Amino acid sequence: MRVIKEHDARITVWVDGENLGPFDEFSPPDAGSEVSLYRPGGSKHAIATPGLPTIGTGTATKALTRSDAERLHRRLLPKRGEGRMVIADQATDGPGGDPIGDAVLYSGLLMQVELSDYDADGNDNRTVTLTIQPDTQTG
């Protein structure tokens, strides 16, 4: 699966209409379908029949200071499974560059909010990773 980085795209996330700003990485959901095989009259060769389209989960990750990451994590935890989430994936022509083409929008439910581990003796940033279960994709 391709991971989109901030230097080749502008990744913006909203939860319940609140713009959470730019994110650093985005792993888009996989799209597929459930295909059934049918063997007419028990024949040797199967025929594939179309099935329902499916779409997997996607993740967006953002590095923040420890206090900002913990604040965002606490704010989003109650919205798991209920909060409406939108991710806009807009290609750019380089770091901080101009948009290219139309953005791809993923809309669905906020499934999971993860906060990275940290070293109590260090001053490293923490990351917040949000998981979306999309119900629509446009663009």
ZIHU-V360554 format. One record per residue. N is the residue number from 1. RES is the residue in one letter. SS is DSSP state (h for helix, s for strand, l for the rest). PSI is psi as a letter, one per 30 degrees, with the letter a starting at -180 (999 if undefined). NEAR is the number of other ideal C-beta (glycine too) atoms within 12 Angstrom. Layout:
BEGIN
N;RES;SS;PSI;NEAR / N;RES;SS;PSI;NEAR
END
This chain:
BEGIN
1;M;l;k;14 / 2;R;l;k;14 / 3;V;s;k;20 / 4;I;s;k;29 / 5;K;s;l;22 / 6;E;l;f;27 / 7;H;l;f;18 / 8;D;l;g;23 / 9;A;s;l;34 / 10;R;s;j;31 / 11;I;s;j;38 / 12;T;s;k;29 / 13;V;s;k;41 / 14;W;s;k;28 / 15;V;s;k;34 / 16;D;l;h;19 / 17;G;l;f;13 / 18;E;s;k;18 / 19;N;s;j;15 / 20;L;s;g;34 / 21;G;s;a;21 / 22;P;s;k;27 / 23;F;s;l;37 / 24;D;l;e;29 / 25;E;s;l;29 / 26;F;s;k;37 / 27;S;s;j;27 / 28;P;l;l;28 / 29;P;l;l;31 / 30;D;l;k;18 / 31;A;s;k;18 / 32;G;s;a;12 / 33;S;s;l;15 / 34;E;l;j;13 / 35;V;l;k;15 / 36;S;s;k;13 / 37;L;s;k;14 / 38;Y;s;k;15 / 39;R;l;j;13 / 40;P;h;k;11 / 41;G;h;g;9 / 42;G;h;g;8 / 43;S;l;l;10 / 44;K;l;e;8 / 45;H;l;k;11 / 46;A;l;l;14 / 47;I;s;k;14 / 48;A;s;k;13 / 49;T;s;k;14 / 50;P;l;k;12 / 51;G;l;a;13 / 52;L;l;k;12 / 53;P;s;k;17 / 54;T;s;l;17 / 55;I;s;k;22 / 56;G;l;a;22 / 57;T;s;l;28 / 58;G;s;l;40 / 59;T;s;k;35 / 60;A;s;k;46 / 61;T;s;k;34 / 62;K;s;k;33 / 63;A;s;k;24 / 64;L;s;l;26 / 65;T;l;l;17 / 66;R;h;e;23 / 67;S;h;e;15 / 68;D;h;e;20 / 69;A;h;e;29 / 70;E;h;e;21 / 71;R;h;e;17 / 72;L;h;e;31 / 73;H;h;e;28 / 74;R;h;e;15 / 75;R;h;e;22 / 76;L;h;f;33 / 77;L;h;e;21 / 78;P;l;f;14 / 79;K;l;f;26 / 80;R;l;k;22 / 81;G;l;f;18 / 82;E;l;e;16 / 83;G;l;k;29 / 84;R;s;k;24 / 85;M;s;k;41 / 86;V;s;k;34 / 87;I;s;k;45 / 88;A;s;k;32 / 89;D;s;j;39 / 90;Q;s;j;26 / 91;A;s;k;24 / 92;T;s;l;23 / 93;D;l;g;15 / 94;G;l;l;15 / 95;P;l;k;12 / 96;G;l;g;13 / 97;G;l;a;15 / 98;D;l;l;12 / 99;P;s;k;20 / 100;I;l;k;16 / 101;G;l;a;14 / 102;D;l;k;12 / 103;A;l;k;23 / 104;V;s;k;29 / 105;L;s;k;25 / 106;Y;s;k;40 / 107;S;s;k;27 / 108;G;s;a;31 / 109;L;s;k;25 / 110;L;s;j;38 / 111;M;s;e;28 / 112;Q;s;k;25 / 113;V;s;j;33 / 114;E;s;k;23 / 115;L;s;k;28 / 116;S;l;l;20 / 117;D;l;l;13 / 118;Y;l;l;20 / 119;D;l;k;11 / 120;A;l;f;8 / 121;D;l;f;6 / 122;G;l;l;10 / 123;N;l;h;11 / 124;D;l;l;16 / 125;N;l;l;21 / 126;R;s;l;26 / 127;T;s;k;28 / 128;V;s;k;37 / 129;T;s;k;32 / 130;L;s;k;43 / 131;T;s;k;31 / 132;I;s;k;42 / 133;Q;s;j;28 / 134;P;s;k;32 / 135;D;s;f;20 / 136;T;s;l;21 / 137;Q;s;k;26 / 138;T;s;l;16 / 139;G;l;999;18
END
